[in-house]
Amino acid sequence: MFKNKIAVITGGAQGIGRCIADEFRKQGASVCIIDKQPNEYFVGDISSEQVLRDFAGKVIAEYGRIDYLINNAIPLSKGLNACTYDEFNYALRVGVTAPFFLTKLFMPYFGKGAAIVNISSSRDRMSQPDTESYTAAKGGIAALTHAMAVTLAGKVRVNSISPGWIDTSYREYSGPDASQHPAGRVGNPMDIANMVLFLCSDKAGFITGENVCIDGGMTRQMIYHDDYGWELKGE
């Protein structure tokens, strides 16, 4: 399906990003990864403008175009109690600024039928304590998605995915961890990779500016103390 296509993936050396990269390769695409972790293409911190320029320059010099941009890199997660000013801004640079600026750098080079998929999180609509930097970044990229979809209308389709609990080790859970999900299980990276490839394919040609939450139904489940077995226990 993706033979001779060029896919760019941030945070592609491990976890969900690595799974996405592997699935693109299986479908015949050339994959360009940027990650702080060791990988075969480009090692660098996407919070740096110069790193982004160097990476984009390498991709264009080698391929002359790109077809798919997957903004997947994970921002820092700290909250009000511990997150410093610089750390909060670092999270936003990784989670929002880098996807924006990479899109800007690649704008003249997107091929026909190009697509961008931004990886947000179900935390763009729900939270746990002390996760402000991560949640702000994920909320930001979800909003950035529909803005870019309008700006790039007719040129590039832009969508986002909001994963819930995804176990990147593919561990299979039983008991409450699984049964609390309406889908009956915890997610794994293939649940996200399958949607990424669908959104990049011609089958999704009429979808842009959308967010798809893949969380096993957790954000649709109403929870009240002492109802249907749910109980709030104080610390």
Salt bridges, closest charged atoms under 4 A:
ASP22 OD1 - ARG25 NH1 3.16
GLU23 OE2 - LYS26 NZ 2.95
GLU40 OE2 - ARG25 NH2 2.33
GLU49 OE2 - ARG53 NE 3.02
GLU62 OE2 - LYS58 NZ 2.85
ASP67 OD2 - ARG65 NH2 2.86
GLU87 OE2 - LYS78 NZ 2.80
ASP124 OD1 - ARG125 NE 2.60
ASP191 OD1 - ARG185 NH2 2.86
